[in-house]
Every structure is written in C-alpha cells, then in structure tokens.
Amino acid sequence: MHSANSKPTIFRITLIGLLSFLMLSCATMNKNDKSYTKGGQPGDILYSYVHANISDSNAVNSLLSNYKGPKNLSTVVEKYEDEISQLYKQHVFSPNPSISESEKIARFANITANQASALFALYPIDTAKWMKIISTYSGLSKNDIYESAITAGLDPSIVFTASASGFEDTATPLINSIGLVIYGQDEESTATVKFRAEDDTYWREGLDLAWEPIYGSFAGSIVYLEANTTYHIEVTITNSYGDIVEHSFQTTTKPNTPPIDPNKIYYLSEIYSGGQLDLEALNIEGSEDGYAKIIGDGPVIEAGSDVLAAVNIGSNSYVMLENLTVKGGQRYGIFAKKAHHIWIKGCNVSGYGREAVEIRDGVAYSSTTNNSPINYDSGIYLERSGIAVIEECEVHSPNLGANSWAAGHPRGANALQVWAYHDSDAYRGEFIVRNNRFYGAPDHRFNDVIEGRKNFERRGGFVKNSAIYGNYLAYANDDLIEIDGGQQNVLVYDNEMEQGYAGISIAPNTLGPSYIFHNYIHNLGDETGKEWTAIKAGGLIARPAGKTYIFENVIDVDRNGIAASKVNSDTTFWIESQNNIILTDNTGYSVGYCIFDTEKYFKNTSTNDICFNHEVTGARYEFNLAQLIEHPKSDNLAYVESLIQAGQSAMDREMVTPIPNFSKHSSDESFEPLDLEQANAVDPNYWKLNTDNVSITPFAKQHDYGETTIVDSDSIAIAGNSWVKIPIDFNVVKSTELTATLLIEGGGNPEIIGLGFETDNDISSKRVIRFFGTQNWGINALKYFSQSSSQITFPLGNFVKGDINYLVFVLDYDDVSQKNNDIKVTFSNVTLTSRSNY
C-alpha cells in the first residue's frame, strides 16, 4: 500500500509496460503546497495567523487591524478586534482544550459579554462547549450570555440548552433502524454500541456514535434491523480519564403495516363522486389504536385546477391511503398540513401543478402579472407534518417541468416535498420513504425529485430520525434528493439515482450525523447534459454543524463524486467517507474529482475508497491528504476494472475494512462467546486464555520477584515486580479486539500493569499495552480500564498488527522494596477476537 503523503502525486494505477510508464508519468495530484492548509473554524484560522506573526514589533492589535483574510472572518475581526486581542492575551483564545479546573476559573472568570460574543462568532461549531464553559466559569448572568449569543448570530433555540441540561436521551425506532441521541457529553469521550434482538443469544456490534457539537451529545443510528422487533441496546461511553458510563435502551421497531381500525376502512368507490377527495370534509381520521384506511378500488381521483390538492388530508392524522390513482390539483396531488401518522402506499400521482401562462427569461410564471415563478408544486407535500410512511408509489408527469440552470436556479415541480417540523416535538421527523419510483422525463424534469423546505434551518427538511431507501429517482434539473437542514439520524440508502444535476444534497447539514450508504448514483446530467456532483455538501461554518457518513456507495459520473456548493459563501463540509467506489470521467478545474474539498477541512477523512478517473487512469482528489488512506488495491488496474464492470453490484464485495452494522458482510458479527475447544481448534480469528498445561516463563529478564499463580482455567495472578509470558499463536489484524477482566489488589503506585503482545523475548514499548500505572511507557490505554468495573475492551488491531508468539503479563513496580510490596494482579478471561480476516 502506498502512502498518500509520500508524494504529491496520487494518480497511481499500475499498468503494464510502456502504457504504464506513459500514463503514470503524466498524472499529477492537484495539490499546491503553498496553498495547502487544513481548514477549520474562523477561530482556528485566526489563531494560526496571530500566533505565526506575533513579535515585539507585531502586537496582537496591529496584526488584527491589518488582517486581510476571508471576508466573513475579516468582518468578525473588525467587529470584535479589542475583544479578540484580550482573549488572546488571557489565553482564552487558544487551541489548548485540556486545562485544569483552577486554570479554567482563572481564564474565564472575568469574561465580558462582548468577549463571549466574540468566542461564539469565532467558534460557531463548538456551541455546546462554549456555552457550557462560559455558563460554568464566568460571572455572566444567563441573560448576559443569552444576549451575547444572539449578538453573535447563535440560534436562539439552543441558547441555555446547548449543554443539554434537562434533555432526555432518546432511542427512536423506525421500521428498519433506530436513531440514538445521548446528551451531556464531551468530545474527548468515545461511545461504543452493541445491540441484540429480544430472542438473540448474542450481541452485535454497532458503529460508534458520532460527536454532535451543537447540543453536546453523541448521536448515531443502528441500521438493517427487522420490523416489529424488540431490540436491547447498550452504549458504553468512556471519557478521557477512562471512566465508563453505560446507557441501556430497549425499544421496538415499527411494523411493516400500521394498525387499522376495522370500523374505518373505506373503499374509494363508496366515498368518492368526483373532484377533490377531502378527508377533512369527510371527517376521515383514525387514532393511535388504529388508522383510518382508504383503499383504491377502480375510480381515478381527478381534480381540476380550482382546488389546491386533488387529495386533501389537511390536519387529519392516523390516515392510510392505499392504491389510489391521483390526477390533478392546482398545486399538489396529495397534501397534508400539520398532520401526523400518515401512511401512503401504492399510489400513482401525476398531472398536478400549475401550467405556464408566460415564460420570462426561460422561467415559467402562472400569470402575466405574477412576479413569483412557479415553484414547489408537488406530487405529495406533507407540510409541517411528521411520522409518515410513503412506500411503493409512483409520482411522475407533473403539468410543468422545471427550467435548467441555463436560466438560473431551477424552479418547478417536485415529486415529494417534505417539511417534517410538526408543531409538537413528539411528531417531528420520522419520515420513511421507501421502495418508490419518482421519475420525470428527459425533456420534462422535476426541479428536485425529493425536495425539503427551510433548507438552511435545523427545523427544515426531514429534521431528524428519517429514512429514504429502496427508491428509484430520475430526471431532475437540480437535486435528485435534498435532505438539507436538520439531518440528525437521517438515512439515505439502497437507492438508485440518475439524470440529475446533482445526486444527493446535504448542503447544509445543520445537525448531524446523517448517513449516505449503499446508493447507486450514475448517469448524471440535467436536460442540457450538465452536472455538478453525486453528493453535494457545504455550509459547515455558515450554518453549523453536522457530520455526514458516506459509506460503500457506487458512484459513476462524469464530473465529481463528493463536492461542495456555497452556503452563505461557505464551502466547508464535514464527512467521513469509507469503502466507496467513485468513478469520474472528465478533468479540468473543479471537474473529475472523487472528493473536491477546496477548504480541506481537517476532520474530513477518506478510508479505503476506490477513486478512479477514466481520463487520467488514476485517482483524483482535492483533499487534506493527511486524512486519506487509500484502498490497498487502488493500484491494481485489473481489480478496478472488475469493479467498473460490476456496476451497482460492486457494493456487495467483501470490504477490506468492514463497517460494523453497515457493511453487508458484517451483519453477522457478534459478541457471543464461542465454544472454547472448538474456537481454539478451528477458528484462527479467536483465542482465549486456557491455563491447562500452559508454560509460564519469565520475560526479557524483567522478572524480579513475586509468585505467578494459576487461579483457575482462565485466570493467572502475578505479584511483586514481575513480567511473565506464555506462548500463543495468533495473527492480529485491524479488526482484532482484546477483552479481559483485570483485578488489582493491594496498595501502592505500580509503574505498569498491562499485557504485551510480543514476537520474541525482547521488550518493545510498541507492543505493551498499559491499562494502569504511573509510568508513561508503552501504549497508553488507561481510558479503557476502570478499577470499579474491572472490565477491558480494547481495539488491539488499531495499535498492534501481525503474528504474535507470546502473551506477556506485566506488573512493573521498581520503586518499592520486596518486603513492602503486597500488590497482586489477576488477569481473567483474556480473549482475542477478529471480526474479519483484515
């Protein structure tokens, strides 16, 4: 595997003979060393500028007065020049987050309201952190902090709640997934997940929860679950000191069909006589115990342009529409407003929306006097409504197609429009859009196929806890899916998308994380043949701040795989990309990149993505290369060609680094203990300590004194000042995990208590894991062990790799005499488990 940092060239695919030489010799990485910087928040950029240029002749104030950076940052500097200078001198405006309580009091006690505003403006992503620090350590009143936050442009909805005081943790089930949020957390902690179905006898591993900086929480999703199934979930949060807190949840996924009230089943032929179907007028709605259901049984709902929608659900809730054919409606085919618990299944919607009376500069208007172009007409629009399922529907053929970008931003109809912000928080989000076909035509396209309202707000779009999967979406002059706005635990997966200017828009993600995985995005282009990118991001700083995970998609496009569009002039985005296949074709400025990140935001990562541009026969990135890990077969042309030929099915391949719960070949991973005899006999990915007939010998002349005792068949105790080893034959890979129980008895302050994984009888600090002790030696794993719980779960494969021949038990205590040493350490249930062969 080649290092992405070894040289500025990353167009590397091994060819044969002269062809290889010719192609590789002319391929160059688009990286300018002078302009290559790690992007960050305004405060990060400004601190680097001041710190690099300050001197006796360049005081802080003079540097700030002469600052000529980005316009948005220059505006902040101009407004808060004196406050920023004071904060710098007080070491508040500093990248050092790890300071003592007394130091925090000293630095923050005298913060003024204007200085607080400056901090909020400089660090818009770290809302939760600064709200918590200023509220805790400064002398400012709550009203002072409130005013400071508003002055800095902070969202009033999170003032005083950023530290999540009083917020309840949530586990929100959909049909095939569960969204988790745990409040009151710190960024330095980690949050691991395991889960099991009620009847399972084993635990499965979930993806770690993501740090969410706005409310100061951990959030994330468990996916590919069974419907109507009870799941037990355990989240282990470990802070920077190694302290562990367990969070347990039990919840049941939603059923594949809603409960139906048998007394409220209506056949369309019995209740419809033409024109609009108005559920409000008919007083058709159900209750929590059972939905009201309308079944299409032959008649076609046809409405004229004199009614807003062909089917009006209004604010009625607990309603299911099944197998309706809907045509017409001035603006909408099916419409609801401030409703909840809506289920639309198997419906066919077409012929809706306004028609052009006049075209001005390529844009359609509904009258000669109207100054607002025709826009936002929808096959289905659920406005300020939540908890809905739209499945197995076809939406197509609106009355008016959208204009292309040649006439400015596209305006026109969409297939589905979503604004999932119900008046009641209990009914917000929870949209499921699955197994639908939403399509236009080559010369008659949607604006966006799935469009959200209030794109720049956390209350916009799908808001939270929603899933869009199994759909076919085609023919848009702008985005094929738009999830802009609130995106916390919004999932977009298993969709096929083609013929749009962009594939999936996440610009901006105002509250994360969101997940885009196992989608097939190909054959992009608007009606003029132009396209921008398969996944469109941006606005992290301007509209903070959510992270998006992009996993195992197959992207085959002419222009870009992942790229930014400006949101309030900001192109910064925050992603974690892994195991994707991204194929591009054209080259040129801003063209043909697998990831096009001009800001090079330092938290963005790309791991084991296959990146291939056909024109240069290699990878093409505009990215922070320090955060790039290439796929080990990136240089194998035959392998890449096989993926190109496989198309959509390439996402079913075995992954080099499977993603827990998300990768299709990792769904059977579990924490179930295996039969010991069978595991040691046949499974090279499992080893457990068995003291029967084990040979225990001193290690590397480190054994000084103290007894070694076999406690039972899976436990060894050592005392004194002792290093001992036992033979072991195991190959540690990336996914290898160490679990053990560690009991420490007696007093004192030993230097090192831990385990070593050695190839020979020589000591190596890179192969000894220190779980307890005062000496800064070996691999620091203090946070993975707590004496109160005595349990260890450690990602060994992240630190040690390859064959190991000896397991070393370490109790190093040089600074005490033998007669004064009463410490004893017992290691039990020492187990190594690899989830894959990689």
Secondary structure by P-SEA (a helix, b strand, c coil): cccccccccccccccccaaaaaaaaacccccccccccccccaaaaaaaaaaacccccccaaaaaaaccccaaaaaaaaacaaaaaaaaaaccccccccccaaaaaaacccccaaaaaaaaaacccaaaaaaaaaaccccccaaaaaaaaaaaccccccccccccccbbbbbcccccbbbbbbccccccbbbbbbbbcccccccccccccccccccbbbbbbcccccccbbbbbbbbbbccccbbbbbbbbbbcccccccccccccccccccccccccccccccccccccbbbbbbbcccccccccccccccccccccbbbbcbbbbcccccccbbbccccbbbbcbbbbccbbbbbccccccccccccccccccccccccccccccbbbbcbbbbcccccccccccccccbbbbcbbbbcccccccccccccccbbbbbbcccbbbcccbbbccccccccccccbbbbcbbbbcccccccccccccccccccccbbbccccccccccccccccbbbccccccccccccccccccbbbccccccbbbbbbbcbbbbbccccccccccccccccbbbbbcbbbbbbcccccccccccccccccccbbbcccbbbbccccbbbbcccccccccccccccaaaaaaaaaacccccccccccccccccccccccccccccaaaaacccccbbbbbccbbbbbbccccccbbbbbbccccbbbbcccbbbbbbbbbbbcccbbbbbbbbbcccccccccccccccccccccccccccccccccccccccccccccccccccccccccccccbbbbbbcccccccccccbbbbbccbbbbbcccc
